[in-house]
Amino acid sequence: MITAAKELIERVVKEVAIDEKFMEMALEEAKRATSEGEVPIGAVLIKGGDIIARDHNRCIQLNDPTAHAEILVIREGGRVLGNYRLPETTLYVTVEPCPMCVGAITQGRIGRLVYGAPEDKMGAVSSKFPLLNDPGLNHRVEVNGGILKRECSEIIQGFFRGRR
């Protein structure tokens, strides 16, 4: 019994370390967005431990209101994997996705979502619109929120403080 508990703890610690590693990469992307004058949100898509795509918000740069970090990495993931379905992938994003991005996550059949900071105004996972909990959805996404929450919150809050 003790051995099983120890193994479980070791597995959880390893999973948290992996999540933090990829969230750090998403934070690097968010910093790139800041330097480009974009809302600082970064995303990384992985499969089997390999990075499939990474990007940041580029709505202003691309003149495209749909060019959120999540959408950009999902599009690139489909291109790289040669499929519009992305099962067994994990999407890391610095801020809780909006309804548009949650729709893309669901349509893409992404297996797991890991996000940093909650988003009280447009968050569509657990904050404002808990869309992924809708029992009518035919796809379930495993969710882990709050990974590097402080760091993710600071970068987005700092950006908006500077704009006021």
C-alpha positions as CSV (number, residue, x, y, z in Angstrom):
1,M,0.0,0.0,0.0
2,I,2.8,2.4,0.9
3,T,4.6,1.6,-2.3
4,A,1.6,2.3,-4.4
5,A,1.0,5.6,-2.7
6,K,4.7,6.5,-3.2
7,E,4.5,5.7,-6.9
8,L,1.4,7.8,-7.3
9,I,3.0,10.8,-5.6
10,E,6.1,10.4,-7.8
11,R,3.9,10.2,-10.9
12,V,2.0,13.3,-9.9
13,V,5.2,15.2,-9.1
14,K,6.6,14.2,-12.6
15,E,3.4,15.3,-14.3
16,V,3.4,18.7,-12.6
17,A,7.1,19.2,-13.6
18,I,6.2,18.4,-17.2
19,D,3.2,20.8,-17.1
20,E,5.4,23.6,-15.7
21,K,8.1,23.0,-18.4
22,F,5.6,23.4,-21.2
23,M,3.8,26.3,-19.5
24,E,7.2,28.1,-19.3
25,M,7.4,27.8,-23.1
26,A,3.9,29.2,-23.4
27,L,5.0,32.1,-21.1
28,E,8.0,32.7,-23.5
29,E,5.4,33.0,-26.3
30,A,3.3,35.4,-24.2
31,K,6.4,37.6,-23.7
32,R,7.0,37.6,-27.5
33,A,3.4,38.8,-27.9
34,T,4.1,41.7,-25.5
35,S,7.1,42.8,-27.4
36,E,5.0,42.9,-30.6
37,G,2.2,44.9,-28.9
38,E,-0.2,42.0,-28.8
39,V,-2.2,40.8,-25.9
40,P,0.3,38.5,-24.1
41,I,-1.1,35.0,-24.4
42,G,1.0,32.1,-25.4
43,A,0.3,28.5,-26.3
44,V,2.1,25.3,-26.9
45,L,0.6,22.1,-28.4
46,I,2.4,18.8,-27.6
47,K,1.9,15.2,-28.5
48,G,3.7,12.4,-26.7
49,G,6.1,14.9,-25.2
50,D,7.0,16.4,-28.6
51,I,6.3,20.0,-29.4
52,I,3.9,20.2,-32.4
53,A,3.4,23.9,-32.4
54,R,3.9,27.0,-30.3
55,D,2.8,30.6,-30.9
56,H,1.2,33.7,-29.4
57,N,-1.6,36.0,-30.0
58,R,-1.2,37.8,-33.4
59,C,-4.6,39.4,-34.0
60,I,-3.1,42.8,-34.6
61,Q,-0.2,41.6,-36.7
62,L,-2.4,39.4,-38.9
63,N,-5.4,41.7,-38.9
64,D,-7.4,38.7,-37.8
65,P,-9.6,38.6,-34.7
66,T,-9.4,34.8,-34.7
67,A,-5.6,34.8,-34.5
68,H,-5.5,33.8,-30.8
69,A,-2.6,31.8,-29.7
70,E,-4.8,28.7,-29.2
71,I,-6.2,28.9,-32.7
72,L,-2.8,29.4,-34.3
73,V,-1.3,26.3,-32.6
74,I,-4.4,24.2,-33.4
75,R,-4.2,25.2,-37.0
76,E,-0.5,24.4,-37.1
77,G,-1.0,21.1,-35.3
78,G,-3.5,20.0,-37.9
79,R,-1.1,20.9,-40.6
80,V,1.9,19.1,-38.9
81,L,-0.1,16.0,-38.0
82,G,-2.0,15.9,-41.3
83,N,-5.4,15.7,-39.6
84,Y,-8.1,18.1,-38.4
85,R,-8.5,15.9,-35.3
86,L,-5.8,16.2,-32.7
87,P,-6.4,13.4,-30.2
88,E,-3.8,12.6,-27.6
89,T,-2.5,16.1,-27.7
90,T,-2.2,18.6,-24.8
91,L,-2.7,22.3,-25.3
92,Y,-0.9,24.6,-22.9
93,V,-2.1,28.2,-22.7
94,T,-1.2,31.0,-20.4
95,V,-4.7,32.3,-19.9
96,E,-8.1,30.4,-19.7
97,P,-9.4,30.1,-23.3
98,C,-12.3,32.1,-24.6
99,P,-15.5,30.6,-26.1
100,M,-14.1,30.7,-29.7
101,C,-11.0,28.8,-28.6
102,V,-12.9,26.3,-26.5
103,G,-14.9,25.6,-29.6
104,A,-11.8,24.9,-31.6
105,I,-10.4,22.8,-28.8
106,T,-13.6,20.7,-28.8
107,Q,-13.8,20.5,-32.6
108,G,-10.1,19.5,-32.8
109,R,-10.7,16.7,-30.2
110,I,-7.8,17.9,-28.1
111,G,-7.3,15.5,-25.3
112,R,-6.0,17.7,-22.5
113,L,-6.0,21.5,-21.8
114,V,-3.6,23.0,-19.3
115,Y,-3.9,26.7,-18.6
116,G,-2.3,29.2,-16.2
117,A,-4.5,32.2,-15.3
118,P,-8.3,32.3,-15.0
119,E,-10.1,34.8,-17.2
120,D,-13.1,36.3,-15.4
121,K,-14.4,38.3,-18.4
122,M,-14.3,35.7,-21.2
123,G,-13.0,32.5,-19.7
124,A,-14.9,29.6,-21.2
125,V,-13.5,26.7,-19.1
126,S,-14.2,27.4,-15.5
127,S,-14.7,31.2,-15.0
128,K,-17.4,33.0,-17.0
129,F,-18.8,30.3,-19.4
130,P,-18.0,26.7,-18.3
131,L,-18.5,25.4,-21.8
132,L,-16.4,22.3,-21.4
133,N,-18.7,21.1,-18.7
134,D,-21.7,21.1,-20.9
135,P,-23.2,17.6,-20.9
136,G,-24.4,18.0,-24.5
137,L,-20.8,18.0,-25.8
138,N,-19.7,14.7,-27.5
139,H,-16.1,15.3,-26.6
140,R,-14.5,15.5,-23.1
141,V,-11.3,17.4,-22.5
142,E,-9.2,16.8,-19.4
143,V,-8.5,20.2,-17.8
144,N,-5.8,21.3,-15.4
145,G,-6.0,25.0,-14.6
146,G,-3.7,27.1,-12.4
147,I,-0.3,25.9,-13.6
148,L,2.2,28.8,-13.0
149,K,-0.9,30.9,-12.2
150,R,1.0,33.7,-10.6
151,E,3.4,34.1,-13.5
152,C,0.7,33.9,-16.1
153,S,-1.5,36.4,-14.2
154,E,1.3,38.8,-13.8
155,I,2.1,39.1,-17.5
156,I,-1.5,39.6,-18.6
157,Q,-2.3,42.0,-15.7
158,G,0.9,44.0,-16.3
159,F,0.1,44.4,-20.0
160,F,-3.4,45.8,-19.3
161,R,-2.0,48.0,-16.4
162,G,0.4,49.5,-18.9
163,R,-2.4,50.3,-21.4
164,R,-4.6,52.2,-18.9
